[in-house]
Amino acid sequence: MKGIDFQRLQDDFRGLNFNDPGVWPKAPKIAAFALILVAVVASGWFFDWSDQWSELEQKQQEELKLRESWVNKKRQAINLDEYKRQLEEINRQFDSLVRQLPGKAEMESLLSDINQAGVGRGLQFDLFQPAKDDIREFYAAVPVTISVTGSYNDLGEFASDVAKMPRIVTIKNMVLTAAPAHGSNRGREKTTVAYDGRLKLDATAETYRYLDEEELNRQRGDKK
């Protein structure tokens, strides 16, 4: 096997007539063809193929997203009956909760029930004052400031009775203090107040009602 004759190659590239490449030796012709091929490939990549390659990658990404979306929709279609059952259960629970919220017309009756729950336990109401409704998204909170006096057990039973009501009523901001007995012993220098074991409960009983159609429309108008 003969080695490459670099001297002959060097001689072949000397004195080339660029106006008549047909008479070039074999080595310069091969080199020129290779350069033209590289130039054509580079031009094609720069002016056209690079954009097509980017578009191909984009389409491949879109294909992956579409496949994932198709799998998710297929999974949902298979579990459609279960989703419907869950939705019906959620709606049923929501309706049950809403039914525990009285309407505006029922609030007077509910407030009377709270009052009667205390009176029935032998408590003395010193204050029972409903405050302004706190309008929220689809319901209103109705706070009632109360001040009642009675024994510890009766106050506890009253709170339990309120918790058992079919409507939602919460008691918060509770302050429990000793209630002075009726009458007092007044001396010349000091006053003595007797204590008969009764307690005074100051608290806020908060109940809730759902908004009527007019109030809901007003809420939607305020949001807009």
C-alpha positions in Angstrom: 0.0 0.0 0.0 1.5 3.3 -1.1 1.4 6.4 1.2 -0.1 9.7 0.2 2.1 11.8 -2.1 1.7 15.2 -0.4 4.1 16.8 -2.9 2.0 15.7 -5.9 -1.2 17.0 -4.1 0.5 20.3 -3.5 1.5 20.4 -7.2 -2.1 19.6 -8.3 -3.4 22.7 -6.4 -0.8 25.1 -8.0 -1.7 27.2 -10.9 -5.4 26.2 -11.1 -7.4 27.9 -13.8 -10.6 29.0 -12.1 -12.2 29.9 -15.4 -11.9 26.3 -16.6 -12.3 23.9 -13.7 -12.9 21.0 -16.1 -9.2 20.7 -16.7 -8.3 20.5 -13.0 -6.6 17.5 -11.6 -8.7 15.0 -9.7 -7.7 16.1 -6.2 -8.8 19.8 -6.6 -12.1 18.6 -8.3 -12.9 16.4 -5.3 -12.0 19.2 -2.8 -14.1 21.7 -4.8 -17.1 19.3 -4.8 -16.8 18.8 -1.1 -16.7 22.5 -0.4 -19.8 23.1 -2.6 -21.6 20.2 -0.9 -20.8 21.7 2.6 -21.9 25.2 1.4 -25.2 23.8 0.0 -26.0 21.9 3.2 -25.1 24.9 5.4 -27.2 27.2 3.3 -30.1 24.8 3.3 -29.9 24.5 7.1 -29.6 28.3 7.7 -32.3 29.4 5.3 -34.8 26.6 5.5 -34.1 23.4 7.4 -33.5 25.1 10.9 -37.0 26.6 10.7 -38.5 23.2 9.7 -36.6 21.5 12.6 -37.9 24.0 15.1 -41.5 23.5 13.7 -41.0 19.7 13.9 -40.0 20.0 17.6 -43.0 22.2 18.3 -45.3 19.8 16.6 -43.8 16.9 18.6 -44.5 18.9 21.9 -48.1 19.5 20.7 -48.4 15.8 20.0 -47.3 14.9 23.5 -49.8 17.4 25.0 -52.6 16.1 22.9 -51.8 12.5 23.9 -51.8 13.5 27.5 -55.1 15.4 27.1 -56.6 12.4 25.3 -55.5 10.0 28.1 -57.1 12.3 30.7 -60.3 12.6 28.8 -60.5 8.9 28.3 -59.9 8.4 32.1 -62.7 10.8 32.8 -65.0 9.2 30.3 -64.4 5.8 32.0 -65.1 7.3 35.4 -68.0 9.5 34.3 -70.7 7.6 36.2 -68.6 7.9 39.4 -68.0 11.6 38.9 -71.8 12.1 38.4 -72.5 10.2 41.6 -70.0 12.3 43.6 -71.4 15.5 42.1 -74.9 14.4 43.2 -73.6 13.6 46.7 -71.9 17.0 46.9 -75.1 18.8 45.8 -77.1 16.8 48.3 -74.8 17.7 51.1 -74.8 21.4 50.0 -78.6 21.5 49.9 -78.6 19.9 53.4 -76.3 22.6 54.7 -78.4 25.4 53.0 -81.6 24.0 54.6 -79.9 24.6 58.0 -79.8 28.3 57.1 -83.1 30.1 57.8 -84.4 32.7 55.4 -85.0 36.3 56.4 -88.6 35.5 57.3 -87.6 32.7 59.7 -85.0 34.7 61.6 -87.5 36.1 64.1 -88.7 32.6 65.0 -85.1 31.4 65.4 -84.1 34.3 67.7 -87.2 33.5 69.7 -86.1 29.9 70.0 -82.7 31.0 71.3 -84.4 33.2 73.9 -86.7 30.4 74.9 -83.8 28.0 75.3 -82.4 30.3 78.0 -85.7 31.0 79.7 -86.4 27.3 79.7 -83.2 26.7 81.7 -84.2 29.4 84.3 -81.8 32.0 83.0 -82.4 35.6 83.3 -81.7 37.6 80.1 -80.3 41.0 80.9 -79.6 41.7 77.2 -80.7 40.2 74.0 -79.8 42.5 71.1 -79.5 41.4 67.4 -76.9 43.5 65.5 -76.8 44.5 61.9 -76.5 41.6 59.4 -73.0 40.8 58.1 -73.7 40.2 54.4 -71.3 37.7 52.8 -71.1 35.8 49.5 -74.3 33.8 49.6 -75.4 34.1 53.2 -75.6 36.6 56.0 -74.2 36.3 59.6 -76.6 37.6 62.2 -74.8 38.3 65.5 -76.8 38.7 68.7 -75.3 40.2 71.8 -76.5 38.4 74.9 -76.1 38.8 78.6 -77.6 36.1 80.8 -77.4 35.2 84.5 -77.9 31.8 86.0 -76.1 28.9 87.6 -73.1 27.3 86.1 -75.0 24.1 85.2 -77.9 26.0 83.7 -75.5 28.1 81.5 -73.8 24.9 80.3 -77.2 23.3 79.5 -78.2 26.5 77.6 -75.1 26.3 75.5 -75.7 22.6 74.8 -79.4 23.3 73.8 -78.2 26.0 71.4 -75.7 23.6 69.8 -78.4 21.0 69.3 -80.7 23.4 67.4 -81.5 22.3 63.8 -80.3 25.7 62.6 -76.6 26.7 62.8 -75.9 28.8 65.9 -72.5 29.5 67.4 -71.7 31.1 70.7 -68.4 33.1 70.8 -66.6 35.9 72.6 -67.8 34.4 75.9 -67.0 36.2 79.2 -68.0 34.5 82.4 -68.1 36.5 85.7 -69.7 36.2 89.1 -73.1 37.8 89.3 -73.9 39.9 92.4 -76.8 38.6 94.5 -80.0 40.7 94.8 -79.6 43.3 97.5 -76.5 44.3 99.4 -75.4 45.2 103.0 -74.5 48.8 103.2 -72.4 50.0 106.1 -71.4 53.5 107.1 -67.8 53.1 105.6 -68.0 50.3 103.1 -70.5 48.4 100.9 -70.6 44.6 100.9 -72.0 42.8 97.9 -73.3 39.2 98.5 -72.7 36.4 96.1 -75.2 33.6 95.7 -73.3 31.3 93.3 -74.9 32.7 90.1 -72.8 33.5 87.1 -73.2 36.1 84.4 -72.4 35.2 80.8 -71.7 37.9 78.2 -71.3 36.5 74.7 -72.3 36.8 71.1 -74.6 34.2 69.7 -74.1 34.2 65.9 -76.5 32.5 63.5 -76.7 32.5 59.8 -79.3 32.9 57.1 -79.2 32.5 53.3 -79.7 35.6 51.1 -83.0 36.1 49.2 -83.0 36.7 45.5 -83.0 40.4 45.8 -79.9 40.4 48.1 -78.1 37.9 45.8 -78.7 40.2 42.8 -77.4 43.1 44.8 -74.3 41.1 45.6 -73.7 40.3 42.0 -74.2 43.9 41.0 -71.7 45.0 43.6 -69.1 42.6 42.2 -69.6 43.8 38.7 
